[in-house]
Amino acid sequence: MMIIDDEPIVGRRLSRMFERDGYEVETFIDSEAAARELENRTYEIIITDLKMQNVDGIRILETAVEKNPDVKVIIITGFGRKETAKEAFRKGAFAFIIKPFRFEELRQVIRKAEKEIRNFSSG
């Protein structure tokens, strides 16, 4: 799992939560570094902030889907506009979650993503 958020505290909290849940997590606060990593490695699940300096969450989504069309990209944002959500879903986002959110809400989305990944790989 890849987590990208330019707010270090958000990345740390999400990383700790998902590591406790048994996930292998790579966390990035630099969206350019995350975009470069996506050129070299595929991930099944990516959680990315929408508004970041340099490379925004939509560009991360586009890069990830181009590399792996089956990737589950969850966009988290404090700037939830319908137009932005529609664009994200049109470009392949799995979920669009408005901050502040409950961690359990995000956990449920991750479980749903995992279920789809398992169903796809076994079917």
C-alpha positions, 0 to 999 in steps of 0.5 A: 500500500502506498500513502501520499499526503503532504501533511506528515501527521496524516501520513504517519497516522494512516501508516501506523493504523494500516501497519497495525492491520498487517499491511506493508505501507510506504508513505510519502510526503513528497508527491514528486517522489511518490510519482517517481516511485510509481514509475518503478513499482506497482501498488494494489492500493494507493491512498493519496491526498488531492491537493499537494504541491508539485504533483496533485492527487489526480496526476498520481491517480492518472500515473497509477492507473496508466501503470496498473489499470487494476489499482485501487486509488482512494483520494482523500481531500479537504476540498471536496467538490462534486466536479473534482469527485466526478473527474476522479471517478472518471479517471479510475478512482476507487473512492473519494473521501472528504476530510475529516474522516473517521479511520474506520470509514477508510478501513471499510473502503480498504477492505472493499478494495481488497475484496475486489482485488481478491475477486479479480485475481481469483476470477 
